[in-house]
Amino acid sequence: MKTPPPLHLAGYQGGTSILTGALTHLARRLDDSSVGTPHLLTDVTAIGQSAASLFDSVERGERQIGYMASGYLSARVPELAVLDLPFSVQDRATALAALDGHAGDLLRDAVARQSGFHVLAFWDNGFRHISNGVRPLRSPADCRGLVIRTLDSELYRQALGALGFQAMTTDVKELVRVVQDGTVQAQENPLTNLLAFDLWKHHPHVSMSAHFFGVLLLVCPRAWHEQLKPAQRAELQAAVDEATALQRKSAAAQDDSALKRLRALGVQVIGPDAMDMPALRAATAAVRDTYLQRLPADLVQAYLHTDAREPAVP
């Protein structure tokens, strides 16, 4: 019997991350499969590689499976901006259901047309909130002048700039350093990352802004996926579906537990009821509307259940 080829899976977060847990489950699920023999590297940054290098290695086919925040790819696949419109998702279950349906099909097609990736699944990266080491943030006026770290997405930078921040991009492997040394005064991430990267030790203020709902793309090389036999594709997708269900369940549960843990650690958590949410939404409305006008109407309707021609209501 022919030995299956190596199947390289990799991520860019540490051992406590729900993304690491889901990727580990996927590797175990694929053990003894016809798809390949799994070799898992949970965190490429631990060996000095950047998250961006992980994405490149998957697209080139040097690795077969990895995950990436959608914003990292939106410059090449403009349709992915629908996932990153500020203050546009209130309910994660509704958003994920849309990605399991027509919206997900449209985005897979767009990614396949404009990159070397095939999207295996959409993972839940949680609502993104803002932490900082200077003061409580309740309104755009409080954000003014603070340097905030974000991921490499022009839409993210524009939306955060509209809130009053000076947005700065770094790779994940530089996140802890720029927070520790004060290069940035603020950062935005899911709550679980404040714990996973110990950011709470430097940022005692957390504002529950939920300005973005983070979606991760679980990707593989398109050329590699296309050369798999139908039975192998089915075997791979069954394992992916199981890992995805686990990842999404863990994401929702860990949001709640992370919030409790941060409060127990003495972090000052400012809930949306104590924030000027209408002012925050109004500040970013022009950015949101600009991107809405560029997006295909059928995609906007499928994901957000709204008309792209209708302006945002602050």
C-alpha positions as CSV (number, residue, x, y, z in Angstrom):
1,M,0.0,0.0,0.0
2,K,1.3,3.4,-1.0
3,T,2.3,5.7,1.9
4,P,0.3,8.9,2.0
5,P,2.4,12.1,1.4
6,P,3.2,14.5,4.2
7,L,0.3,16.9,5.1
8,H,1.7,20.0,6.7
9,L,-0.6,22.1,8.9
10,A,0.5,25.3,10.6
11,G,-0.9,28.2,12.6
12,Y,0.4,31.4,14.2
13,Q,-1.0,31.3,17.8
14,G,0.2,29.6,21.0
15,G,-0.9,26.5,22.8
16,T,-3.9,28.1,24.7
17,S,-5.5,29.4,21.5
18,I,-8.8,28.0,20.3
19,L,-7.3,28.1,16.8
20,T,-4.5,25.9,17.9
21,G,-7.0,23.5,19.5
22,A,-9.1,23.3,16.4
23,L,-6.1,22.8,14.1
24,T,-4.7,20.1,16.4
25,H,-8.1,18.4,16.3
26,L,-8.1,18.6,12.5
27,A,-4.6,17.0,12.4
28,R,-5.6,14.2,14.6
29,R,-8.8,13.6,12.6
30,L,-6.7,13.3,9.5
31,D,-4.3,10.8,11.0
32,D,-4.4,7.6,9.0
33,S,-6.4,9.3,6.3
34,S,-5.8,8.9,2.6
35,V,-5.3,12.7,2.3
36,G,-1.8,12.6,3.9
37,T,0.2,12.1,7.0
38,P,-0.3,15.1,9.3
39,H,2.7,17.2,10.5
40,L,1.5,20.0,12.7
41,L,3.4,23.2,13.6
42,T,1.0,25.1,15.9
43,D,2.8,28.4,16.0
44,V,5.2,29.5,13.3
45,T,6.2,32.6,15.3
46,A,7.7,30.3,17.9
47,I,10.4,29.4,15.3
48,G,10.9,33.0,14.2
49,Q,8.6,33.0,11.2
50,S,5.9,35.6,10.6
51,A,2.2,35.0,10.1
52,A,2.6,36.5,6.6
53,S,5.2,33.9,5.8
54,L,2.8,31.1,6.8
55,F,0.2,32.4,4.4
56,D,2.8,32.6,1.6
57,S,4.0,29.0,2.3
58,V,0.4,27.7,2.0
59,E,-0.3,29.5,-1.2
60,R,3.0,28.2,-2.7
61,G,2.0,24.7,-1.6
62,E,4.9,24.2,0.8
63,R,2.2,23.7,3.5
64,Q,-1.2,22.3,2.9
65,I,-3.5,23.8,5.6
66,G,-3.4,27.0,7.6
67,Y,-5.7,29.7,8.9
68,M,-5.6,33.5,8.3
69,A,-7.7,36.5,9.3
70,S,-9.8,37.6,6.3
71,G,-8.4,41.1,6.5
72,Y,-4.9,39.9,5.5
73,L,-6.2,38.9,2.1
74,S,-8.8,41.6,1.4
75,A,-6.3,43.8,-0.6
76,R,-6.1,41.0,-3.2
77,V,-9.7,39.8,-2.8
78,P,-11.8,42.9,-2.4
79,E,-15.0,40.9,-1.8
80,L,-13.6,39.9,1.6
81,A,-14.2,43.4,2.8
82,V,-17.8,42.4,3.4
83,L,-16.5,40.5,6.5
84,D,-14.7,43.5,7.9
85,L,-17.3,46.4,7.7
86,P,-17.3,48.2,11.1
87,F,-20.2,47.7,13.4
88,S,-22.1,45.5,10.8
89,V,-22.5,42.2,12.7
90,Q,-24.4,41.9,15.9
91,D,-25.0,38.2,16.1
92,R,-22.3,35.7,15.4
93,A,-24.7,32.8,14.7
94,T,-26.4,34.7,11.9
95,A,-23.1,35.7,10.4
96,L,-21.7,32.1,10.5
97,A,-24.9,30.7,9.1
98,A,-24.6,33.0,6.1
99,L,-21.0,31.9,5.6
100,D,-22.2,28.3,5.6
101,G,-24.6,29.2,2.8
102,H,-24.6,31.4,-0.3
103,A,-22.4,34.1,1.1
104,G,-19.7,31.5,1.8
105,D,-20.0,30.2,-1.8
106,L,-19.6,33.6,-3.2
107,L,-16.5,34.3,-1.1
108,R,-14.9,31.0,-2.0
109,D,-15.3,31.7,-5.6
110,A,-13.8,35.2,-5.2
111,V,-10.8,33.8,-3.3
112,A,-10.3,31.1,-5.9
113,R,-10.4,33.7,-8.8
114,Q,-7.9,36.1,-7.3
115,S,-5.5,34.0,-5.3
116,G,-3.9,30.6,-5.0
117,F,-6.0,29.6,-2.0
118,H,-9.0,27.4,-1.6
119,V,-11.2,28.2,1.4
120,L,-12.0,25.0,3.3
121,A,-14.0,26.7,6.1
122,F,-14.8,29.9,7.9
123,W,-13.8,30.0,11.5
124,D,-15.0,32.3,14.3
125,N,-12.3,34.7,15.5
126,G,-14.7,36.5,17.9
127,F,-15.8,40.1,18.2
128,R,-12.8,42.5,18.3
129,H,-12.6,44.9,21.2
130,I,-10.1,47.7,22.1
131,S,-7.6,47.6,25.0
132,N,-5.3,50.4,26.0
133,G,-2.9,51.5,28.7
134,V,-3.8,55.2,28.9
135,R,-7.5,55.8,29.8
136,P,-11.0,54.4,29.5
137,L,-12.3,54.7,26.0
138,R,-16.0,55.5,25.7
139,S,-16.3,57.8,22.7
140,P,-14.3,58.9,19.6
141,A,-12.9,61.8,21.6
142,D,-11.2,59.3,24.0
143,C,-9.6,57.6,21.1
144,R,-8.1,60.7,19.6
145,G,-4.3,60.6,19.2
146,L,-3.7,57.1,20.5
147,V,-1.5,54.8,18.4
148,I,-3.3,51.5,17.9
149,R,-1.9,48.3,16.6
150,T,-4.1,46.4,14.1
151,L,-3.6,43.7,11.5
152,D,-2.6,44.4,7.9
153,S,-5.9,45.6,6.4
154,E,-6.5,49.0,4.8
155,L,-10.2,48.8,5.8
156,Y,-9.2,48.2,9.5
157,R,-6.8,51.1,9.4
158,Q,-9.4,53.4,7.8
159,A,-12.1,52.5,10.3
160,L,-9.8,52.9,13.3
161,G,-8.5,56.2,11.9
162,A,-12.1,57.4,11.6
163,L,-12.5,56.7,15.3
164,G,-9.6,59.0,16.0
165,F,-6.7,56.5,16.4
166,Q,-3.4,56.5,14.6
167,A,-3.5,53.0,13.2
168,M,-0.3,51.0,12.9
169,T,0.1,47.5,11.4
170,T,2.5,44.8,12.8
171,D,2.7,41.1,12.3
172,V,1.4,38.9,15.1
173,K,4.9,38.0,16.2
174,E,5.6,41.7,17.0
175,L,2.3,42.3,18.8
176,V,3.6,41.7,22.3
177,R,6.7,43.8,21.8
178,V,5.0,46.9,20.5
179,V,2.5,46.7,23.4
180,Q,5.2,46.1,26.0
181,D,7.6,48.9,24.9
182,G,4.9,51.5,24.3
183,T,5.2,51.8,20.6
184,V,1.5,51.6,20.6
185,Q,-0.9,52.7,23.4
186,A,-3.8,50.6,22.2
187,Q,-4.6,47.5,20.3
188,E,-7.7,45.7,19.0
189,N,-8.3,41.9,19.2
190,P,-10.7,39.3,20.5
191,L,-10.7,39.1,24.3
192,T,-9.0,35.7,24.3
193,N,-5.9,37.2,22.7
194,L,-5.6,39.7,25.6
195,L,-5.1,36.6,27.8
196,A,-3.1,34.4,25.3
197,F,-0.5,37.2,24.7
198,D,-0.7,38.6,28.3
199,L,-1.7,42.0,26.9
200,W,-3.8,42.7,29.9
201,K,-0.7,43.2,32.0
202,H,0.1,46.4,30.0
203,H,-3.5,47.4,29.1
204,P,-5.7,47.8,32.1
205,H,-8.6,49.3,30.1
206,V,-10.8,47.3,27.8
207,S,-13.7,48.8,25.8
208,M,-16.2,46.2,24.6
209,S,-16.7,48.0,21.2
210,A,-17.3,44.9,19.1
211,H,-16.3,47.1,16.1
212,F,-15.5,44.1,13.9
213,F,-16.6,40.5,14.0
214,G,-13.5,38.5,13.1
215,V,-13.7,35.7,10.5
216,L,-10.8,33.4,9.8
217,L,-10.3,31.6,6.6
218,L,-9.1,28.0,6.9
219,V,-7.2,27.6,3.6
220,C,-5.2,25.2,1.5
221,P,-3.4,25.6,-1.8
222,R,-6.0,25.6,-4.6
223,A,-3.8,23.6,-7.0
224,W,-3.2,20.9,-4.2
225,H,-7.0,20.7,-3.5
226,E,-7.8,20.3,-7.2
227,Q,-5.5,17.3,-7.6
228,L,-7.0,15.4,-4.7
229,K,-9.3,12.5,-5.7
230,P,-13.0,13.0,-5.0
231,A,-12.9,10.5,-2.1
232,Q,-9.9,12.4,-0.6
233,R,-11.7,15.7,-0.9
234,A,-14.8,14.2,0.9
235,E,-12.5,12.8,3.6
236,L,-10.8,16.1,4.1
237,Q,-14.0,18.1,4.2
238,A,-15.6,15.8,6.7
239,A,-12.6,16.3,9.0
240,V,-12.7,20.1,8.4
241,D,-16.4,20.3,9.2
242,E,-15.9,18.5,12.5
243,A,-13.0,20.8,13.5
244,T,-15.0,23.8,12.4
245,A,-17.9,22.9,14.7
246,L,-15.5,22.4,17.6
247,Q,-13.8,25.7,16.9
248,R,-17.0,27.7,16.7
249,K,-18.3,26.2,19.9
250,S,-15.1,27.0,21.7
251,A,-15.0,30.6,20.4
252,A,-18.4,31.5,21.8
253,A,-17.6,29.8,25.1
254,Q,-14.2,31.4,25.5
255,D,-15.5,34.9,24.9
256,D,-17.6,34.5,28.0
257,S,-14.8,32.9,30.1
258,A,-12.2,35.5,28.9
259,L,-14.4,38.4,30.0
260,K,-14.8,36.9,33.5
261,R,-11.1,36.2,33.7
262,L,-10.1,39.7,32.7
263,R,-12.4,41.2,35.3
264,A,-11.0,38.9,37.9
265,L,-7.5,40.1,37.0
266,G,-8.6,43.7,37.8
267,V,-8.9,44.9,34.2
268,Q,-11.4,47.8,33.9
269,V,-13.9,46.5,31.4
270,I,-16.2,49.1,29.9
271,G,-19.4,47.6,28.5
272,P,-21.3,48.9,25.5
273,D,-24.0,50.4,27.8
274,A,-21.3,52.7,29.2
275,M,-20.0,53.7,25.8
276,D,-21.3,56.2,23.2
277,M,-22.0,53.5,20.6
278,P,-24.1,55.8,18.3
279,A,-21.1,58.2,18.1
280,L,-18.7,55.3,17.4
281,R,-20.9,54.0,14.7
282,A,-21.4,57.4,13.2
283,A,-17.7,58.1,13.1
284,T,-17.1,55.0,10.9
285,A,-20.3,55.2,8.8
286,A,-18.6,56.9,5.9
287,V,-15.9,54.2,5.7
288,R,-18.5,51.5,5.9
289,D,-20.6,53.1,3.2
290,T,-17.7,53.6,0.9
291,Y,-16.8,49.9,1.0
292,L,-20.4,48.9,0.7
293,Q,-20.8,50.7,-2.6
294,R,-17.8,48.7,-4.0
295,L,-19.1,45.3,-3.0
296,P,-21.4,43.1,-5.2
297,A,-25.0,43.6,-4.1
298,D,-25.7,39.9,-4.0
299,L,-22.8,39.3,-1.6
300,V,-23.9,42.1,0.7
301,Q,-27.4,40.8,0.7
302,A,-26.3,37.2,1.3
303,Y,-24.0,38.1,4.3
304,L,-25.6,41.2,5.9
305,H,-29.1,40.8,4.6
306,T,-29.2,44.4,3.6
307,D,-29.1,46.5,0.4
308,A,-25.6,47.8,-0.4
309,R,-27.1,51.0,-1.7
310,E,-28.6,51.9,1.6
311,P,-26.3,54.1,3.8
312,A,-25.5,53.0,7.3
313,V,-27.7,54.4,10.1
314,P,-25.5,55.7,12.9
